[in-house]
Amino acid sequence: MNLPNKITMGRIILSIIILVMLVIPWYSVGVRVPTYIIGGKIVIDLKYIIAGVLFVIAALTDFLDGYIARSRNLVTDFGKVMDAIADKVLVNGLLIILAYDGFISVAIPVIIITRDIFVDSFKMASGKKGKVVAASFLGKAKTMCMMIGMALTMFYNLPFELLNLNVGYALIIVATILSVVSGCQYYNNTKDSFKEK
């Protein structure tokens, strides 16, 4: 297993740790997770701060493994598949938890996951016809907005929350819109694959 693939596998493990840490009802196992109050009104749960730090590390490895794989010509089919799985586990799993805990609307993970299902289907159809469509600028912008927005959300939107500016949620909304637009763009670029000969 080459270095980029090892980094990808590490991201999958880190993603699972993040999700498990946020899902476990710590109070039911006798563990009290500290909370802090900032600015007299913002209640911060330490588990989300820790998860946020781990999320930032995982997000950085997402860019790192791709860069190393391309720059050193170490791109493999295994790496492509596992990288996609790592992204879905990290982002989609975390979006569901953020929605469940009331940080974001439930509609957001529904839209994102539905979009991913369609885009993955488009990729499979075009791949069978030998056509590979590279990630678009909108897709990359969506990923960037989503990663920053989710990180800010887990850090309770600080320091912007002190100014009553919900920048984290706004970026997630922008990312959701871009995901739909880029999904439509992806379909437009692959629709010929669905035509019967």
N, C-alpha and C positions, 0 to 999 in steps of 0.2 A: 504494500500500500504506500503510495507516494505521499509527500508532505501535504499538498492541498487536500487530499482525501482524508488524511489524519485530522486536519483542522476542521473539515466538514463534520466528521464523526464526533469530534469534540464539541462542536456546536449543537449537535443533536442531543448529546448527553447533558450539556448545559441547559438546553431548552427544557428537557424533561425535569431537571432539578428546579428550574424556575416555576414551571407549572405545578409540580407537586408541592413546592413550598407555599404557593398561593392557594392551592385547593384544600390542603389539610386544615381542618378546624382545630387549630392548636389548643384552644381552650378546653376541648373535650379530652385531650390527652394530658391535661395538667400543665401546659406550657403557657405562660402569660407573655404575649408579645408586647413590648413597650410601645406606647404612643406618646407623641409630643405635640404641644400646641405652639404654633408660630403666629406672631402678629395678633395674638389674642383671639383668633377665630379659625385658624387652619389646623385641623387635627391630622397629624401624620402617623401612619402605622409603619413601624420599622420594617416589617416584612416586605412592604412595597418599595421602600428605599433600597433594601438589599437586592430585591428582584430587579429594580431599575438599574443598579450597578452591573449586575450579571447580564441584563438585557443589552446594555451598551457594549459590553465585552463581546457578547454573541453577535451583535450587529456588526461590529468591527471585523470579526473573523469572517463574516459573510463577504465583505469586500476583499479581505486579505487572501482567502483561499482562491477566489476567482483571479485576482491579480497575479498570484504566484503561478497558477495553472497556465494562464495565458502567456506570461512573460518567459516561463521556462519550458513551454510546449509540453505541459504535463496534463493536458485536458484528456479525460477518459470518460467513457460512457457511464461507468460506475459513479464517477464524481458528479456528472450531470444529474443523474437520478437522485443520489443522496443529497446533493445540494438543494434540489427542489423539495425533497422531503423535509430537510432541515428548516427551510424557509416556511413551509406550511405548518409544521409543528410549532415553531416559535411564534410566528405572527398570528395565525388563525387561532391557535390554542389560547394565546394571551388575549386576543380580542374577545373571545367568548367569556373569559374570566373577568375582563374589564367591564363587559356588558352586564354580567351576572352581579358584580359588586356595585353596579350603578354609576360607574365612571363615564360610560358612553352609552349611546342608544343601542338596543338589541338589533335594530335594523342594520347597523354597520357590519357586524360579522356575518349576518345573513347575506347581505349584498356582496361582500368580499368573497365569501366561500362559494356562493353561487357563480360569481364571475370566474373564480379559479377553476371550477368544474367545467364551465364552457370553454375557457381558454385551453385547459389541458386536453379537452376533446378535440379542439381545433388543431392542437399540436400533433396529436396522434394521427388524425386524418391526413394532415399535410405531410407528416413524416413517412407515412405509408406510400405516399406518392413521390417521395424523394425530395420534397420541398421543405427547406428549413427557413423559418422567419426569425430574424434576429430581434432582440428586445428593442422596443421603440424608445424614443426620448421620453414620451409620456409615461411609459412603463417604468423607466428609471426614476423619473420625477415622482411618480406615485410611491415607489419604494422609499425614496429619500424622505418625503413628507410623512409617510407612515411611521418610519423608524424614529424620526425626531419627535413626532407627535406622541407616539406611544411612550417614549422615554420621558418626555415632559409630563405626561399624564401620571406615570408611576412616581415621578418626583413631585406630585401634587401641583404641577404647573408653576412651580417656583422658579424664578422670583416674580414671574408675571402675575401670579395670583394676588400678590400684594397690591398690584395696580388694577385689579379686577379685569384682567385681560386673559381670557382662556385660550391662550395660544396653542396649547397642546391639542385640545379638542378641535380647534379650528383647522389645524394641520391634518388631523385624522379625517375630518369632513372633506377637505380638499383632496386627500389621498383616495377617499372613497369615490369621489366624483371622477378623478383621473383614472381610477381602476375601471370604471364603467366605460369611459371614453376610450381608453387603451384597449379594452376588451372588444369594443365595436371595431376599432381600428385593426385589431388582430384578425377578427372575422373577415373584414373586408380584404385583408391581404392573403387569406387562406381559402376564401369561398370557392375558388376554382377547384379545390381538392374534393368538394362535395358533388361536383357535377358528374353525372354518369356518362360514360363514353358510349 
